[in-house]
Amino acid sequence: MSSPAPAPPRAVTVLITRRVPPSQAAAFEAAMASMLEAAARFPGHLGGQVVRPGDPGSGDEPMLYHVVFAFDDEAHLAAWESSPERAHWLAQVQAHTVGEQRDRVSGVEYWFQPPGGAPQAPPRWRVAVVTWLGIFPTVLFLFLTVAPWLEHWPLVPRVFVITVLVVVIMTWLVAPRLTRWLAHWLHAGR
C-alpha cells in the first residue's frame, strides 16, 4: 500500500489596504514601487500590484490603495516577510500611510479577486437578501414610473427596457450603496 502523494504547495496571496493622505500619495507610490521591485527578486514571487484610488475595481474611497503580493508557497512568502529588504521598504511605505488592513489567503483563485474584496465571500443567503433589498424597490419604482409609458409596447421590448434599467440602476446606484451600508452584516462572523 503506497502512501498518498503530498499535497502540492498552494500559492499564498497577501492583500493589503492602505489609507494614504493625498499629500503623501506620490511618496507612497514611489516607496511602494520600490517595495514591489524588491519583492520580485525573491524566490517564489508570482507577482504584485498596486491599485490606486480611482482605478477600476478600487472602490469609492479616495484615499484607499490596495496592494497585492503573491508567492508560490508559505515558505517563500515567509522568506520575503522576514527579510531586511521588506523591513526597509515597509518602513518607507508606512511613513506615508495612516492605516492598513492585511489579509492572507491561500490558493491562486484569490489572486483574481477584485481589490478590496473580502477574502471570503459572505454566505449566499445574505447575498440573496441584499440583492432582493435592492431589486424589489428598484423594480417597484420602475413599474410605477416607466412601465405606464410602455404599456402599449409588445411584451418583449417592455421587458427589455425594464430589465436594462434594473441592471443599470442596480450596478451603478443601488448595489454599491447597499453593499457598503450593509458590509458589517454581510461579513459578520467571518
N, C-alpha and C positions, 0 to 999 in steps of 0.2 A: 504494500500500500504506500503510495507516494504522498508526501505532504503537499498541501495546497501551495500553489505559487504565491510568493509575496505580492501584496498589492502594489501596483505601480505608484510612484510618488505623485502626489497631487499638487498642482500649481497653487500658489498662495498669492492672494491679492490684498494689498493694503489700500483702503480708501480713506482719504483724509480730507476733511472740510476745514478750511481756514478762513477766518474773518480778517480781512485786510482793510485798514482805513485807506480811502482814496489817495491821501497824500503819501502813502507808503507803497502804492501799487507798483511803481517802476522798480524800486529797490527790491521788493519782494519777488517780482518776476525774474529779475536778474539772478538773485540768490537761488531761486527755485530752478532756473535753467541750469545753473552750475551743479546743483544737487542731482538733477536728473542725469547730467553728463557723468558725474562721479559714479552713480548707481549703475549706469550702463557698462562700466568697466568691470563689474563684479560677475563672477561665475553664476550662471543660472538666471541672469536677468532676462526677463521676457519683454519688458517694455515699461514705459512710464509716460504720463501725460498730465498736463495742467489744463483744466477747463476754466477759462476766465469768466467773470460775470458778463453776461450779455451773449456769450457763445451759445449755440444751440444746445439744449439739454442742461444748461447751467442753473435753471430755476429763476425765481423772480427777485432774489435778494441781491442788491447791487454790490455788496462788499464780500460775497462768498466766492472763494476759489475752491475748486475740487481738484485733488491730486490723486493719481493712481500709480502705484508701484506693483509690478507683478514679478514673481520669481518662480522657478520651476519646482521648488520644494521648500519645506520649512528650514532645512539646514542652510541653504543658500540665502534665504531671507534673514535668518539669524546672523549669518556672517556679515551681511550688509548692515543690519541694525546694530551690531556691536562694534562696528568699525570706527576708527578715528575719523575717517573721511565723512561718514554720515554725521557723527557728533559735531564736526566742524561746520558742515553746511546746515545742519538743523539749528544750530545757534544763530547762524546768519539769517535763516528764514524766520525763526521765531522772534527775532528782533523787530520784525515788520508786521507781526500779527497780533491780534487782540483776543484770540481764542481759537481752539481747534477741537475737532472730534475725529477719533480714529476708529476704524472698523477693520478687522482682519477676517477674511473669508477664504475658504479652500475651494478649489475647483475652478476650472477655466471659465465656466459659464458666467461667473460674476464679473469677469473682465469686460464682458459685453453689456453689463447692466448700465442704465443711464447714470451719469454722475449725480451724486447727491441722493440717489435712490437708496432705499433701505436694503441692506444686505440680505434680509429675509423678508419675503413678501408677507403682507398681512393675511389673516385667514380669509378664505374665499367668501364666507358668509358676510364678513364685514365689508369686503369689496362690493358684494351684491347690494348690501344695504345702502352704502354711499352712492352707488350707481343709481339705484332706484330713487334716492333722495334728490338726485339731480335730474333724472329723466322725467319723473312724474310731473313736477311743476313746469318743466320746460314744454312737455307735450301738451299739458293743460293750457298753458299760456298760448301756444301756437293754435290749438283748436279754438280758443276763444277769440283770437285776433286775426290770424291768417286764414284759417280754414273757411270762414264765411265768404271770403273773397274768391275762393277756389271752388265753391260748391257746384258750379256748372261745368267744371272741368271733368274729363274722364278720370276714372279711379287711379290708374297707374301714374299719370302726371301729378295728380294731387298728392299721392303717397310719396312720389319722388321729391317734390318740393318740400313737404313737411319733414321727411327724413333727412334731407340735406340740411335744412335749417336746424334740426335737432343735433346733428353731428357738429355743425359749426358752433352752435351756442354751447354745447357740452364741452367741446375741445378747447375753445378759447375763453370762455367766460365762466361756466358753472363748475366743471370738474377741477380746474386748478384751484379755485377758491375753496370748494368743499374739501378737497384732499389736504389743503393747508390748514383749514379750520378744524378738521377732524383728525389730524395727523396723530395726536396723542392717543386718541381712542383706537384708530386703525392699527397702531403698533403697540398697544398696551399689552404687557405681559410677554413681550418679545425680547 
